[in-house]
Amino acid sequence: MSAGAGTVSAGAGTVSAGVPAPAGVEWHNPTARERRAILDRARTIAMVGASPNPARASFFVATYLLSATHYEVTFVNPHATQILGRPVVPTLADLPAPPDIVDVFRRPTDLPEVLNESIAVGARVLWLQLGLRDESIARRGHAAGLTVVIDRCLKIEHARFHGGLHTAGFDTGVVSSRRPSDRRG
């Protein structure tokens, strides 16, 4: 895969995130087995739109990734300098090396720009978080050589595949509404 000027060789032609995917480009959201393989192969994650605000979903996901996984996580946000005590880079182009996964926490209108940057830096996977569902972006990314996951939370998927999430929800080990002091025999 070559990544000159935001384009990537894709079969017979060149694809840019600014134009529609060629006719006939098929894309499907990866299956559970495929998502697990993506997560198992990955070593580096760039979180685009990561926030230093503890009330934001990206902060929660970042906390999990740093504390419960082996991934090398880099935060990308032009408006922050530090998140969870780690430095933040303003753009994907400022990363020292291409990330395995670009995990996106941005507005839907920002997705074409994030796709262009992901292609340009040579990322392997574009992962759009819950609520981000844009199949035209997915098809263009796929045509450019990226694996694209949409409308899935990387944290939930990782926890699901690695024992931190039960099939019925979060696995806390406690199935009770009683306070611990009320459970005495």
Secondary structure, 3 states (H helix, E strand, C coil): CCCECCEEEECCEEEECCCCCCCCCCCCCCCHHHHHHHHHHCCEEEEECCCCCCCCHHHHHHHHHHHHCCCEEEEECCCCCEECCEEEECCHHHCCCCCCEEEECCCHHHHHHHHHHHHHHCCCEEEECCCCCCHHHHHHHHHCCCEEECCCCHHHHHHHHCCCEECCEECCCCCCCCCHHHHCC
